[in-house]
Amino acid sequence: MSSSEDKILKAFKQKTWNEIKTSDSWQIFKVMAEFVEGFEKMATIGPCVSIFGSARTTEDNAYYRLAEEIAFKLTQNGYGVITGGGPGIMEAANRGAKRGNGKSVGLNIQLPFEQNSNPYIDHDKLITFKHFFVRKVMFQKYAQGFIVLPGGFGTFDEFFESATLIQTGKIGRFPIVLVGSEFWDGLLTWIRDEVLADKKNISPEDMNLFTLVDTADEAVDVINRFYSKYLLSPNF
């Protein structure tokens, strides 16, 4: 018997089941289970684009309508849509995908205040995760592009992580589309003036990792133009 097997046996003998379930080492199996479920469900969905944005955006907001239109147009161009599964921009995108009879995927997350999934996700394409980092792997691995509408910290997290992974060569290049000049201009100006020009913390070519647009047609066109040059494939 190996030392690892011996430790496992001792764990069962010396701890209660509740202690085993909550110990750090046993968290690995919970994480593995989330990865397995995610990989099994996502591996067969086909080409999809992830759409990000605020969960707080209401139905009467222009960006809600824009997200729905982008998703609808993506389905008319052969793409499914992946969202975080919640309300706001996520709901709008799943709604547009459903209206276009395309694949509508929701990667929901368990939160202390309970994020309920929206009703426009295909019933067989809803996955609820406990761990943010597992969920983020699914976004990266199974999306052929990111479309990012106005949002909060979670939206920024997805944008900057995807840019970082591409910049460092950890995943293959794929299009990142920022939607809404009035929202993103201030951030992009700061990146150009401070991060790039003044501090030189990034390279000039890093500014080409993303594209800023204002309309649904422009957003979909960025995705289509990219894949007119490259074959659709997983990102890693």
C-alpha positions as CSV (number, residue, x, y, z in Angstrom):
1,M,0.0,0.0,0.0
2,S,1.4,3.4,-1.0
3,S,1.8,6.2,1.5
4,S,-1.1,8.1,-0.2
5,E,-3.4,5.1,0.1
6,D,-2.4,4.7,3.7
7,K,-3.2,8.3,4.5
8,I,-6.7,7.9,2.8
9,L,-7.4,4.8,4.9
10,K,-6.3,6.5,8.1
11,A,-8.6,9.5,7.2
12,F,-11.6,7.2,7.0
13,K,-10.6,5.6,10.3
14,Q,-9.8,8.7,12.3
15,K,-12.3,11.3,11.0
16,T,-16.0,11.6,10.8
17,W,-17.5,11.8,7.3
18,N,-18.3,15.4,7.8
19,E,-14.7,16.1,8.6
20,I,-13.5,14.3,5.5
21,K,-15.9,16.2,3.3
22,T,-14.8,19.6,4.5
23,S,-11.0,19.0,4.7
24,D,-8.8,20.7,2.2
25,S,-7.5,17.5,0.6
26,W,-11.0,16.2,-0.1
27,Q,-12.0,19.4,-1.8
28,I,-9.9,18.1,-4.8
29,F,-12.6,15.6,-5.5
30,K,-15.4,18.2,-5.5
31,V,-13.3,20.2,-8.0
32,M,-12.7,17.2,-10.1
33,A,-16.4,16.4,-10.2
34,E,-17.2,19.9,-11.5
35,F,-14.5,19.6,-14.2
36,V,-15.8,16.2,-15.3
37,E,-19.4,17.4,-15.5
38,G,-18.4,20.5,-17.4
39,F,-16.2,18.7,-19.9
40,E,-18.7,16.0,-20.6
41,K,-21.5,18.5,-21.3
42,M,-19.5,21.2,-23.1
43,A,-17.4,18.9,-25.4
44,T,-20.3,18.4,-27.8
45,I,-21.8,21.8,-28.1
46,G,-20.0,22.9,-31.2
47,P,-18.8,26.5,-32.1
48,C,-20.0,29.0,-29.5
49,V,-19.3,32.6,-28.4
50,S,-19.4,33.7,-24.8
51,I,-21.2,36.9,-24.0
52,F,-20.5,38.7,-20.8
53,G,-22.0,41.7,-19.0
54,S,-23.7,42.9,-15.9
55,A,-26.3,40.8,-14.1
56,R,-27.9,44.1,-13.0
57,T,-28.8,45.3,-16.5
58,T,-32.6,45.6,-16.8
59,E,-34.8,44.7,-19.7
60,D,-35.5,48.3,-20.6
61,N,-31.7,49.1,-20.9
62,A,-30.3,49.7,-24.4
63,Y,-27.4,47.2,-23.7
64,Y,-29.9,44.5,-22.8
65,R,-31.5,44.9,-26.2
66,L,-28.1,45.0,-27.8
67,A,-26.9,41.8,-26.1
68,E,-30.1,40.1,-27.3
69,E,-29.6,41.3,-30.9
70,I,-25.9,40.2,-30.9
71,A,-26.8,36.7,-29.7
72,F,-29.6,36.4,-32.2
73,K,-27.3,37.4,-35.1
74,L,-24.6,35.0,-33.8
75,T,-27.0,32.1,-34.1
76,Q,-27.9,33.2,-37.7
77,N,-24.2,32.8,-38.4
78,G,-23.9,29.3,-37.0
79,Y,-22.7,30.0,-33.5
80,G,-24.2,29.0,-30.2
81,V,-24.1,31.4,-27.2
82,I,-22.6,30.8,-23.8
83,T,-23.4,33.0,-20.8
84,G,-23.0,33.0,-17.1
85,G,-26.6,31.8,-16.9
86,G,-28.0,34.6,-14.7
87,P,-30.1,37.7,-15.2
88,G,-29.3,41.0,-17.0
89,I,-27.0,40.8,-20.0
90,M,-26.7,37.0,-19.6
91,E,-30.5,36.6,-19.8
92,A,-30.6,38.9,-22.8
93,A,-28.0,36.9,-24.6
94,N,-29.6,33.5,-23.9
95,R,-32.9,35.1,-24.9
96,G,-31.5,36.2,-28.3
97,A,-30.0,32.7,-28.8
98,K,-33.3,31.1,-28.1
99,R,-35.1,33.5,-30.5
100,G,-32.6,32.5,-33.2
101,N,-33.2,28.8,-32.5
102,G,-29.5,28.4,-31.7
103,K,-27.7,26.7,-28.8
104,S,-28.2,28.5,-25.6
105,V,-25.7,27.5,-22.9
106,G,-25.7,28.8,-19.3
107,L,-22.8,28.3,-16.9
108,N,-24.4,29.4,-13.6
109,I,-22.6,29.9,-10.3
110,Q,-23.7,29.3,-6.7
111,L,-23.5,32.6,-4.8
112,P,-24.4,33.4,-1.2
113,F,-27.4,35.5,-2.4
114,E,-28.4,32.8,-5.0
115,Q,-28.0,33.6,-8.6
116,N,-31.0,31.9,-10.3
117,S,-30.6,30.7,-13.9
118,N,-32.6,32.5,-16.5
119,P,-35.4,30.8,-18.4
120,Y,-33.9,31.0,-21.9
121,I,-31.1,28.4,-21.4
122,D,-31.5,25.0,-23.1
123,H,-32.6,22.6,-20.4
124,D,-29.7,20.2,-21.3
125,K,-27.1,23.0,-21.4
126,L,-27.4,24.4,-17.9
127,I,-24.5,23.7,-15.5
128,T,-24.2,25.2,-12.1
129,F,-20.8,25.5,-10.6
130,K,-19.6,26.1,-7.1
131,H,-16.1,27.2,-8.0
132,F,-15.5,30.3,-10.1
133,F,-12.2,29.0,-11.5
134,V,-13.7,25.8,-12.8
135,R,-16.5,27.8,-14.5
136,K,-14.0,30.2,-16.0
137,V,-12.1,27.3,-17.6
138,M,-15.3,26.3,-19.4
139,F,-15.7,29.8,-20.8
140,Q,-12.2,29.8,-22.1
141,K,-12.0,26.3,-23.4
142,Y,-15.3,26.0,-25.2
143,A,-15.8,29.5,-26.6
144,Q,-14.5,30.6,-30.0
145,G,-14.8,34.3,-29.0
146,F,-15.7,36.7,-26.2
147,I,-18.2,39.5,-26.6
148,V,-18.0,41.8,-23.5
149,L,-20.8,44.3,-22.8
150,P,-20.8,46.8,-19.8
151,G,-20.5,45.1,-16.5
152,G,-18.8,45.0,-13.1
153,F,-15.9,43.3,-11.5
154,G,-16.9,39.8,-12.9
155,T,-17.1,41.2,-16.4
156,F,-13.7,42.9,-16.0
157,D,-12.2,39.7,-14.6
158,E,-13.3,37.7,-17.7
159,F,-12.0,40.4,-20.1
160,F,-8.6,40.8,-18.4
161,E,-8.0,37.1,-17.8
162,S,-8.7,36.2,-21.4
163,A,-6.4,39.0,-22.6
164,T,-3.7,37.8,-20.2
165,L,-3.9,34.1,-21.3
166,I,-3.7,35.1,-24.9
167,Q,-0.9,37.6,-24.2
168,T,1.2,34.9,-22.4
169,G,0.5,32.2,-24.9
170,K,-1.4,30.0,-22.4
171,I,-4.4,29.7,-24.8
172,G,-4.7,30.2,-28.6
173,R,-5.7,33.5,-30.0
174,F,-9.4,34.2,-30.3
175,P,-11.4,37.4,-30.8
176,I,-12.3,39.6,-27.8
177,V,-14.9,42.2,-28.6
178,L,-15.8,45.1,-26.3
179,V,-19.2,46.5,-27.0
180,G,-20.0,50.2,-26.1
181,S,-17.6,53.0,-26.7
182,E,-19.2,55.2,-24.1
183,F,-18.5,52.6,-21.4
184,W,-15.1,51.3,-22.5
185,D,-13.4,54.5,-23.8
186,G,-12.2,55.7,-20.4
187,L,-10.6,52.4,-19.5
188,L,-9.0,52.0,-22.8
189,T,-7.6,55.6,-22.7
190,W,-6.1,54.9,-19.3
191,I,-4.6,51.6,-20.6
192,R,-3.0,53.4,-23.6
193,D,-1.8,56.5,-21.7
194,E,-0.8,55.0,-18.4
195,V,-0.2,51.3,-18.7
196,L,1.3,51.4,-22.2
197,A,2.8,54.8,-22.9
198,D,3.8,56.0,-19.4
199,K,4.6,52.8,-17.4
200,K,5.4,50.5,-20.4
201,N,3.8,47.6,-18.5
202,I,2.4,46.1,-21.8
203,S,3.6,46.1,-25.4
204,P,2.0,48.1,-28.2
205,E,0.7,44.9,-29.9
206,D,-1.2,44.0,-26.7
207,M,-3.7,46.7,-27.7
208,N,-4.6,44.5,-30.6
209,L,-5.9,41.7,-28.4
210,F,-9.4,43.3,-28.4
211,T,-11.6,45.3,-30.7
212,L,-14.1,48.0,-29.6
213,V,-17.5,48.2,-31.4
214,D,-20.9,49.7,-30.9
215,T,-23.4,47.7,-32.9
216,A,-24.5,44.1,-33.2
217,D,-23.4,43.8,-36.8
218,E,-19.9,45.1,-36.0
219,A,-19.6,42.6,-33.1
220,V,-20.6,39.6,-35.2
221,D,-18.4,40.8,-38.1
222,V,-15.3,40.7,-35.9
223,I,-16.0,37.0,-35.1
224,N,-16.8,36.1,-38.7
225,R,-13.7,37.9,-40.1
226,F,-11.4,36.2,-37.6
227,Y,-12.7,32.7,-38.5
228,S,-12.6,33.4,-42.2
229,K,-8.8,33.1,-41.6
230,Y,-8.7,30.3,-39.0
231,L,-10.4,27.0,-38.6
232,L,-12.8,26.8,-35.6
233,S,-11.2,24.7,-32.9
234,P,-11.0,24.5,-29.1
235,N,-8.7,27.2,-27.5
236,F,-6.4,24.7,-25.7
